[in-house]
Amino acid sequence: MTPQTNLLSMTSEGGNEVFITRHLVRFGDVDPAGIAYFPRIHNYIHESFENLWEEYIGARYYHVIMNERVAFPMAHSDVDFKHPLQFGDRPLVKVTCFKLGRASLGLRYIFEVNGIVCVDARTTTVCINADSFKSIEIPAAYRVYFQRIMAPLDMPAADPDTA
């Protein structure tokens, strides 16, 4: 595991880090009304999750699953759509961890465009053995990264212009 040196992360008001990634709302992502089709938001969330692994933790999620046989399937999601994402938008996605259990992981994804919160999503994943599909303890080598981005749900992610 070798984290990237060009991390897009910052310190939140609580002193922990916030992982930041970006997406592009493409032409094929929008519905006839010109806004991101809601199933695409779930795909953006998962892409942010994979970016977190590769860009912040330093391990490609694909390799974690295929080589280590450790996976984090989603058990629950809660998504609030606050403002439309439109074709051409490049939302900044702030990722924090609001729950770190023995085998479960709660992550929050805040999508912003020009400082406006468009999506506020919370997911819970369960760490499993990818062969038996039984829950396992989150490996310590990964747990430390999630601890660094811990933030309570009632605490907004830091504003990159003021952090």
N, C-alpha and C positions, 0 to 999 in steps of 0.2 A: 504494500500500500504506500503510494507516494502521492500525497496531495499536491495539486497544482500550485505553483507559486504565484500565479496571476489570479488568485481568488477574487471573486466579487463578493466580499462579505464586509460587514461593518459591525460596530459595537452598538447594541441597543441601549435604551435608557436604563435598563436593569443591569448593565455591565456585561451581558453575554453577547455572543455574536449572532448575526442574522445572515443567513445565506441568501444571496441575490442572484437571480438569473433573469433572462429575458426571453420572450417569445415574439413571433411575428404572426399577426392575424392575416392569413392568406386569403385570396379570392375564394378558394374552395372550402374555406372554413365558415363562410357566412351563409345565412339563409336568404330568401328573397327580400326580407326586410332590410338586409344589409348589415345585420348584426351576427356575431359569432353564434353558431348553432350550438345549443346547450350541451350535446354530447361531446363536442370538441373541447369544451372546458375541462371535462374529465380527462381527456387525452392530454391537454396542457398540464394538468395536475400531475399526471404520471410522468410526462416528460420532465417536469420540474424535479420530481422524485429521482429520476435517473440522472439528471444533471447534478443534483445534490451528491449522489454517490461518486460520480466521476470527477466533478470539479472541486468538491469540498472534502470528501472522504478520501478520494484518490484511488478508488476501485470501481471499475466498470460493473454496474449492476448485473449485466449479462454474465460476467465472469464469476461474480459472487454466487449466482444461481447455478451456473453450469459446472464450475470447478469446485466450489466449496459446498455446493448443494444446500445452500441457505437461501431462503426466499422470504419476502415480506408481503404476502397477499393482503389486499384491502379487506377489512372486515366491516368497516362502516365509513360512510362519508356524509358530510353535511355541508351544503354549498349555498351561500347566499349571493344572489345576483343583485348587485347594488347599482350598477350603471352599465350600459351596453358596451361591449367590445366590438369595434367596427373594423372592416377591411382596412388594412394598412397600419392599424395600431400596433405598437411594440410595448406591450405591458411589461413593467418591471414586476417580478414576482419575488416577494420576500418570504422566506421559509424559516419557520421556527418550530421548536419542539415543545408541546404543551404537556405531554405525558410520556414518561419513560418507565415502563414497567419491566418485570422480569422478561417477559416475552412479547410485550405489546409496545407499540410506538404510536403516539399521537402527534401528527404534524399539522401545522397551520400554513396555508398559502394565501397571501394577500396580493392580489393583482391590482396594480395601479397604472394609470395613464395620466401623465401630467399632474401628479399629486392627487388624482381622484381615485378612490377605491372603487373598482369595478366588480371584483369578486373577492369574497372572504370564504375560504373553504377550510374545513377541518376533516382530516382523515385519521382513521385508526387502522394500523396494519398489525399483523401477528407474525412474529418470527417463527418460521417453521423449518424442519428438515424437508428438503425438496423431494426426497425419496419416500419418506413415510407419511408426509403431510401432518406430522405431529408437531405441536409447539415445542420450541426449544428456547433456552435463554439467549438473549441478544449477546453475541460475542463481545467480549470486553474491548477488543480492538476497534469495534465500531461504536460501542456505547459511549466512549469518550467524546466522539464527535457530536453525538446527539445531546450530550450534557452541555457542550459548549454553546449550543443554540437554544437552550431552554428559555422559555418565556411564558408567563401565565397568560391564559386566554384573555383576561381583562386588560392586558397591557398591549397597546398597539405597537406594531413593528416600527422601528426607528425611521425617521425621514432622512433619506440620503443627503439632502441638501443641508440638514442641520446637524448631522452626526459627525 
